[in-house]
Amino acid sequence: MSNLLSVENLTMKFGGLTAIDDLSFDAKNNQITSIIGPNGAGKTTVFNCLTGFYKPTNGQMFLHKEDSKISLRKYTDFKIAYVAKVARTFQNIRLFPAMSVLENLLVAQHNELMVASGYSLFGLLNLKSYRDKEQLAVDKAKYWLDIIGLTHRADDNAGDLPYGDQRKLEIVRAMCIEPRLLCLDEPAAGLNPKESAELNKLLKFIKTEKQTGILLIEHDMSVVMGISDHVVVLNYGKKIFEGTADQTKNSKEVIEAYLGVDE
Amino acid sequence: MEKKDIIQSFKDSFFTGLIALALFGPIVGLRTASKGEGLFITPQWGVVFVLVGLCILGRFLINLNSARKTEITFFSKFTSKFSALTEDKAKHFAITAILFAVVFPFLPFTDRYFMDVAIMILTYIMLGWGLNIVVGLAGLLDLGYVAFYAVGAYSYALIATTFGWSFWICLPLAGLFAAFFGILLGFPVLRLRGDYLAIVTLGFGEIIRIILINWYEVTNGPDGITGIPRPSFFGLPFKRSPDEGETSFHLFFNLEYSTMHRIIFLYYLILVLALITNYFTLKIRKLPVGRAWEALREDEIACKSLGVNPTNTKLTAFAIGAMFGGFAGSFFATRQAFISPESFTFIESAIIVAIVVLGGMGSQTGVVLASIFLIGITEMFRDLEQYRMIAFGGAMVLIMVFKPKGILANRKPTILMHGDKK
């Protein structure tokens, strides 16, 4: 299995606070890599560095393509998703609530559609080439909606969906940009056991069927232990353990970080 | 309604009365009149008591109304019926409205005054539709929209008076200039949202007006620009006695000369311009860029995470909105034949924003209704002169009380997967 992402000596400081301290880890293609750790360990900060929302103080992040590698530091803002194809979801769901489910998925395909619509010119002329491309985009949206079982609600406002469905919609919306790396920030937060199980199924599907690596931040251990191929444990911005799910469960350092040390 | 509620609303109305008394007491109650030598104060407490009484009564009625939360009041029942009607039969409504607008100049009761008011309403409808792209779709609160209206008007006036080019060449140029200014304003405000954006755009509107006043060499300052060429009907001017070698409109069509010809032509001109704006907005809303505008209004961070370029998206919204403002400005210049910075004050921006917000953000039909309502009402009360603004403010308060989201506030998805179910 080849490497997809390698993070090298990543450091992020906010003034005097070191949120991430010299962190290095790798994530592989077609694998789910989980980042876990107590609250405030710096998990979301890692994501924000990877997806261009923060500029790291130090260190490198590389995304490997066949035999070349690109540095994520070079891309900021929307270019991470547009050029580097790194997609993410958010801890607090960020859908476009007043737009329909289908529209949410079409916005994710914005860049291809902009080119297809000749930067609006062909679209205004209503050319067939654009209409065909738009139909393809709708088909792609339908493909993903079928998978999460929301096709019947495609024309409803995204904000009107139940919480669990919104979570799933946010994930498939990120998948619509055809990412190489998908970063999920606590996708199971607030889900009931049944919804969590469905989420596991969806993530396993993405992992096996799509050429996408998944990076996962999660507190729900049933999700983490059930689907992770590799686990990275953070505490106070430092990596304290790295290994498979089983190794992590039995690691002394991890148990200490979560439960404290006997005095 | 419970006894507790009644006591509460009595209390509330009493305090409203106190505030009203504090306001109206000195403003209305003490009137200065000049008698012989010097000013004297004439108190008019009767008027004050009537006004305060009205405030107390009004507040009490509103309280009563809001206590019965489940019951729908007459007004909101009426408007909700109306929005249901326009949603179901949106097409029919639009066609009827356009047909009415087309035959309007030839209706028996239509006279010069009605035509002038109609032209004014149509100008505001066009401005409302233009601003709707920026405020309604992209969610960028622009309080300086009148700047683009001014840029359009002055570009047209300066090009037409300096080079003598025809209206149809100057119109797109004025639109382009305004779009350019839209981008110019767009750059510094890219990072701003909400209140901050509103303040900066407001400032921009004032800057343009002050430049127009002070740049005397080019804009002729507060004196304005006179003698702006009137539009011609495909080369046929509307003149009683045309210059040598020219044929005027009434001679060409063998009609009796009438000033109404030009008014009717202007009316159709602004109608066509407004309809083009509407058609364009409806079309572009369904294109990727239109969806990106709305997505940006909903959540900018999510947009970035999906690879949507927020800079370009915002700038196109500003540029296109400004362009239509520029077109409307050119029309204004050619209609008036005289423009000065006086015409482009903040109140114009405020009226246009009010039209968009009261109509229901992003609703095209709402803009039409709000324009007719606001401009029509202020015109109806023209005889009452200083009370016009009270009618204007009253209309706004009424809409905000009964329809806080605007007259028509339902958004239809730009694309449907399952087709129209209705």
Chai-1 contact restraints between the chains, C-beta under 6 A:
chainA,res_idxA,chainB,res_idxB,connection_type,confidence,min_distance_angstrom,max_distance_angstrom,comment,restraint_id
A,D77,B,K304,contact,1.0,0.0,6.0,A-B,restraint_1
A,F78,B,K304,contact,1.0,0.0,6.0,A-B,restraint_2
A,F78,B,G307,contact,1.0,0.0,6.0,A-B,restraint_3
A,F78,B,N309,contact,1.0,0.0,6.0,A-B,restraint_4
A,A81,B,S305,contact,1.0,0.0,6.0,A-B,restraint_5
A,A81,B,L306,contact,1.0,0.0,6.0,A-B,restraint_6
A,A81,B,G307,contact,1.0,0.0,6.0,A-B,restraint_7
A,Y82,B,G307,contact,1.0,0.0,6.0,A-B,restraint_8
A,R88,B,S305,contact,1.0,0.0,6.0,A-B,restraint_9
A,R94,B,D299,contact,1.0,0.0,6.0,A-B,restraint_10
A,R94,B,A302,contact,1.0,0.0,6.0,A-B,restraint_11
A,F96,B,A295,contact,1.0,0.0,6.0,A-B,restraint_12
A,F96,B,E298,contact,1.0,0.0,6.0,A-B,restraint_13
A,F96,B,D299,contact,1.0,0.0,6.0,A-B,restraint_14
A,A98,B,E298,contact,1.0,0.0,6.0,A-B,restraint_15
A,M99,B,E294,contact,1.0,0.0,6.0,A-B,restraint_16
A,S100,B,P413,contact,1.0,0.0,6.0,A-B,restraint_17
A,L102,B,M417,contact,1.0,0.0,6.0,A-B,restraint_18
A,E103,B,R291,contact,1.0,0.0,6.0,A-B,restraint_19
A,E103,B,P413,contact,1.0,0.0,6.0,A-B,restraint_20
A,L106,B,R291,contact,1.0,0.0,6.0,A-B,restraint_21
A,V107,B,R291,contact,1.0,0.0,6.0,A-B,restraint_22
A,V107,B,A295,contact,1.0,0.0,6.0,A-B,restraint_23
A,A108,B,L306,contact,1.0,0.0,6.0,A-B,restraint_24
A,H110,B,P288,contact,1.0,0.0,6.0,A-B,restraint_25
A,H110,B,A292,contact,1.0,0.0,6.0,A-B,restraint_26
A,H110,B,V308,contact,1.0,0.0,6.0,A-B,restraint_27
A,N111,B,G307,contact,1.0,0.0,6.0,A-B,restraint_28
A,L113,B,P288,contact,1.0,0.0,6.0,A-B,restraint_29
A,M114,B,P288,contact,1.0,0.0,6.0,A-B,restraint_30
A,S117,B,L287,contact,1.0,0.0,6.0,A-B,restraint_31
A,S117,B,P288,contact,1.0,0.0,6.0,A-B,restraint_32
A,S120,B,L287,contact,1.0,0.0,6.0,A-B,restraint_33
A,S120,B,V289,contact,1.0,0.0,6.0,A-B,restraint_34
A,G123,B,L287,contact,1.0,0.0,6.0,A-B,restraint_35
A,L124,B,K283,contact,1.0,0.0,6.0,A-B,restraint_36
A,A154,B,M417,contact,1.0,0.0,6.0,A-B,restraint_37
A,D155,B,P413,contact,1.0,0.0,6.0,A-B,restraint_38
A,D155,B,L416,contact,1.0,0.0,6.0,A-B,restraint_39
A,D155,B,M417,contact,1.0,0.0,6.0,A-B,restraint_40
A,D155,B,H418,contact,1.0,0.0,6.0,A-B,restraint_41
A,I177,B,L306,contact,1.0,0.0,6.0,A-B,restraint_42
A,I177,B,G307,contact,1.0,0.0,6.0,A-B,restraint_43
